[in-house]
């Protein structure tokens, strides 16, 4: 009962400070947090606008990188669907077998070209976004260690606990969006060889079968190359790496503290 009463009183005191205090989003050397007046308020507004400019740019980078990884993973899903549906050339069309074989071979070549373009897009995304991936991993490790250090050394109050919890959740979610979406690209790319193998090449006969089998072998060999996005050109962006990074943050903290 006494503990609950102390918690309520602590929260109430902080609410009073918010109502009676100044609207301060960025802590500066001047004006002081408790200083009031027209000029200090204008300086705070200017700092707030500048802060938003930087936040919008950072948010735009996050949205761009996350969108690129989501689009790439869905592109591999589209390729899977395309190769699976190639078999319908032999099952639905009323053409002769020679006509079906030519149509299938043409469609297979188109699928191989689409796969080559998708692999190029993955390489370009890795080249463009590698510094973002590396920066996010560095921020994750650094901020987690600081949060755990702050949690150990700060006063055990509800407000401090909520602040630490909210920051940790925001960091986990942002890093999870990066690594899990990049991991989706790896997972979807690993399923593509199966889709190519089940595309219906076994329906071809004679010389057409020889040409098609060579194309299918080449396509499967290309699709079996691991598609992995990395940070620092070392750390794989995947579900397993995400959990490992969270664990390593605690390991670093336990060693240093």
C-alpha positions as CSV (number, residue, x, y, z in Angstrom):
1,X,0.0,0.0,0.0
2,X,2.8,2.4,0.9
3,X,4.7,1.5,-2.3
4,X,1.7,2.2,-4.5
5,X,1.1,5.6,-2.7
6,X,4.7,6.6,-3.3
7,X,4.4,5.7,-7.0
8,X,1.3,7.8,-7.4
9,X,2.8,10.7,-5.6
10,X,5.9,10.5,-7.8
11,X,3.9,10.4,-11.0
12,X,1.7,13.3,-9.8
13,X,4.8,15.4,-9.1
14,X,6.2,14.9,-12.6
15,X,2.8,15.9,-14.1
16,X,2.9,19.1,-12.1
17,X,6.4,19.8,-13.5
18,X,5.2,19.3,-17.0
19,X,2.2,21.6,-16.6
20,X,4.2,24.4,-14.8
21,X,7.4,24.0,-16.9
22,X,8.4,25.2,-20.3
23,X,7.9,23.3,-23.6
24,X,11.5,22.1,-24.1
25,X,12.1,19.3,-26.7
26,X,15.8,19.9,-27.1
27,X,18.0,20.6,-24.1
28,X,20.4,23.5,-25.0
29,X,23.1,25.5,-23.2
30,X,20.8,28.5,-23.5
31,X,18.1,29.1,-22.7
32,X,17.9,27.2,-19.4
33,X,15.0,24.7,-19.0
34,X,13.2,27.0,-16.5
35,X,13.9,30.3,-18.2
36,X,10.8,31.9,-19.7
37,X,10.2,34.9,-22.0
38,X,9.7,35.8,-25.7
39,X,13.3,35.4,-26.8
40,X,13.9,32.0,-25.1
41,X,10.7,30.7,-26.5
42,X,11.7,31.8,-30.0
43,X,15.0,30.1,-29.6
44,X,13.3,26.9,-28.5
45,X,10.9,27.0,-31.5
46,X,13.9,27.5,-33.9
47,X,15.8,24.6,-32.3
48,X,12.6,22.5,-32.5
49,X,12.2,23.2,-36.2
50,X,15.9,22.4,-36.9
51,X,15.5,19.2,-34.9
52,X,12.5,18.2,-37.0
53,X,14.5,18.8,-40.2
54,X,17.1,16.3,-39.1
55,X,14.4,13.8,-37.9
56,X,12.6,13.9,-41.2
57,X,15.8,13.2,-43.1
58,X,16.6,10.3,-40.8
59,X,13.1,8.9,-41.0
60,X,13.2,9.2,-44.8
61,X,16.3,7.0,-44.8
62,X,14.6,4.4,-42.6
63,X,11.5,4.4,-44.8
64,X,13.6,4.1,-48.0
65,X,15.7,1.2,-46.8
66,X,12.8,-0.7,-45.3
67,X,10.8,-0.2,-48.5
68,X,13.6,-1.5,-50.6
69,X,14.1,-4.7,-48.7
70,X,10.3,-5.3,-48.6
71,X,10.1,-4.8,-52.4
72,X,13.0,-7.1,-53.0
73,X,11.5,-9.9,-50.9
74,X,8.2,-9.6,-52.8
75,X,10.1,-9.6,-56.1
76,X,11.4,-13.0,-55.2
77,X,7.9,-14.1,-54.4
78,X,6.7,-12.9,-57.8
79,X,9.5,-14.9,-59.4
80,X,8.5,-18.0,-57.6
81,X,4.9,-17.5,-58.7
82,X,6.1,-16.9,-62.3
83,X,8.1,-20.1,-62.5
84,X,5.3,-22.2,-60.8
85,X,2.8,-20.9,-63.4
86,X,5.0,-21.8,-66.4
87,X,3.7,-25.3,-66.2
88,X,0.2,-24.1,-67.2
89,X,1.5,-23.6,-70.7
90,X,1.3,-27.4,-71.1
91,X,-1.9,-27.9,-69.1
92,X,-4.2,-25.1,-70.5
93,X,-3.1,-24.1,-74.0
94,X,-4.7,-26.0,-77.0
95,X,-1.6,-25.6,-79.2
96,X,0.5,-28.5,-80.5
97,X,3.3,-29.9,-78.3
98,X,5.9,-28.0,-80.5
99,X,4.0,-24.8,-79.9
100,X,3.8,-25.4,-76.2
101,X,7.5,-26.2,-76.0
102,X,8.5,-23.0,-77.8
103,X,6.2,-20.9,-75.6
104,X,7.6,-22.6,-72.4
105,X,11.2,-22.0,-73.6
106,X,10.5,-18.4,-74.3
107,X,8.8,-17.9,-70.9
108,X,11.7,-19.7,-69.2
109,X,14.2,-17.3,-70.8
110,X,12.1,-14.3,-69.7
111,X,12.1,-15.7,-66.1
112,X,15.9,-16.1,-66.2
113,X,16.3,-12.5,-67.4
114,X,14.0,-11.3,-64.6
115,X,16.0,-13.2,-62.0
116,X,19.3,-11.7,-63.3
117,X,17.7,-8.2,-62.9
118,X,16.6,-9.0,-59.4
119,X,20.1,-10.1,-58.4
120,X,21.5,-6.9,-59.8
121,X,18.9,-4.9,-57.7
122,X,20.0,-6.8,-54.6
123,X,23.6,-6.0,-55.2
124,X,22.8,-2.3,-55.7
125,X,20.7,-2.2,-52.6
126,X,23.6,-3.8,-50.6
127,X,26.0,-1.2,-52.0
128,X,23.7,1.8,-51.4
129,X,22.4,0.8,-48.0
130,X,25.4,-0.9,-46.5
131,X,26.4,2.3,-44.5
132,X,22.8,2.4,-43.1
133,X,22.9,-1.2,-42.0
134,X,26.3,-0.8,-40.4
135,X,25.2,2.4,-38.6
136,X,22.1,0.8,-37.3
137,X,24.0,-2.1,-35.8
138,X,26.5,0.2,-34.2
139,X,23.8,2.4,-32.7
140,X,22.0,-0.7,-31.4
141,X,25.0,-2.0,-29.6
142,X,26.0,1.4,-28.2
143,X,22.5,2.5,-27.1
144,X,21.7,-0.8,-25.5
145,X,24.9,-0.8,-23.4
146,X,24.1,2.8,-22.3
147,X,20.5,2.0,-21.5
148,X,21.6,-0.9,-19.3
149,X,24.2,1.2,-17.6
150,X,21.6,3.9,-17.0
151,X,19.1,1.4,-15.6
152,X,21.7,0.1,-13.1
153,X,22.9,3.6,-11.9
154,X,19.6,5.6,-12.0
155,X,17.0,5.8,-9.3
156,X,14.4,3.0,-9.3
157,X,11.3,4.9,-10.2
158,X,8.3,4.2,-12.5
159,X,9.1,7.2,-14.7
160,X,12.7,6.1,-15.2
161,X,11.7,2.5,-15.9
162,X,9.1,3.6,-18.5
163,X,11.6,5.9,-20.2
164,X,14.2,3.0,-20.4
165,X,11.5,0.6,-21.6
166,X,10.1,2.9,-24.3
167,X,13.6,3.6,-25.7
168,X,14.6,-0.1,-25.7
169,X,11.4,-1.0,-27.5
170,X,11.9,1.7,-30.1
171,X,15.4,0.5,-30.7
172,X,14.4,-3.1,-30.9
173,X,11.6,-2.4,-33.4
174,X,13.7,-0.2,-35.7
175,X,16.5,-2.7,-35.8
176,X,14.0,-5.5,-36.3
177,X,12.5,-3.8,-39.3
178,X,16.0,-3.6,-40.9
179,X,17.2,-7.1,-40.1
180,X,14.0,-9.1,-40.5
181,X,13.0,-7.5,-43.8
182,X,16.5,-8.1,-45.1
183,X,16.3,-11.7,-43.8
184,X,13.0,-12.1,-45.8
185,X,15.0,-11.5,-49.0
186,X,17.4,-14.4,-48.1
187,X,14.5,-16.7,-47.2
188,X,12.5,-16.0,-50.4
189,X,15.6,-16.3,-52.6
190,X,16.4,-19.7,-51.1
191,X,13.0,-21.0,-52.3
192,X,13.4,-19.9,-55.9
193,X,15.4,-23.0,-57.0
194,X,12.5,-25.3,-56.1
195,X,10.1,-23.1,-58.1
196,X,12.4,-23.3,-61.1
197,X,12.7,-27.1,-60.8
198,X,8.9,-27.4,-60.7
199,X,8.3,-25.1,-63.6
200,X,7.3,-27.9,-66.0
201,X,10.5,-28.6,-67.9
202,X,9.8,-32.4,-67.9
203,X,6.9,-32.0,-70.4
204,X,9.4,-31.1,-73.2
205,X,10.5,-33.8,-75.6
206,X,13.4,-34.4,-78.0
207,X,15.8,-31.6,-78.9
208,X,13.6,-29.1,-77.1
209,X,14.1,-31.1,-73.9
210,X,17.9,-30.8,-74.3
211,X,17.8,-27.0,-74.7
212,X,15.3,-26.6,-71.9
213,X,17.3,-28.8,-69.4
214,X,20.4,-26.7,-70.1
215,X,18.5,-23.5,-69.4
216,X,16.9,-25.0,-66.2
217,X,20.3,-26.2,-65.0
218,X,21.8,-22.8,-65.5
219,X,18.9,-21.0,-63.8
220,X,19.0,-23.3,-60.8
221,X,22.7,-22.9,-60.5
222,X,22.3,-19.1,-60.5
223,X,19.5,-19.2,-58.0
224,X,21.3,-21.4,-55.5
225,X,23.9,-18.7,-54.9
226,X,23.2,-17.4,-51.3
227,X,21.5,-14.0,-51.4
228,X,22.6,-12.4,-48.1
229,X,22.6,-8.7,-47.1
230,X,25.4,-7.8,-44.7
231,X,26.5,-4.9,-42.5
232,X,30.2,-4.1,-42.3
233,X,30.4,-6.8,-45.1
234,X,30.6,-9.4,-42.2
235,X,27.3,-9.5,-40.2
236,X,24.4,-11.2,-42.0
237,X,21.1,-9.5,-41.7
238,X,18.7,-12.2,-40.6
239,X,16.4,-13.3,-37.8
240,X,19.2,-15.3,-36.1
241,X,21.7,-12.4,-36.3
242,X,19.0,-10.0,-34.8
243,X,18.7,-12.2,-31.7
244,X,22.5,-12.6,-31.5
245,X,23.0,-8.8,-31.6
246,X,20.6,-8.3,-28.7
247,X,22.4,-10.9,-26.7
248,X,25.9,-9.5,-27.6
249,X,24.8,-6.1,-26.3
250,X,24.1,-7.6,-22.9
251,X,27.4,-9.5,-23.1
252,X,29.4,-6.3,-23.8
253,X,27.6,-4.6,-20.9
254,X,28.3,-7.4,-18.5
255,X,32.0,-7.4,-19.4
256,X,32.4,-3.6,-19.0
257,X,30.3,-3.1,-15.9
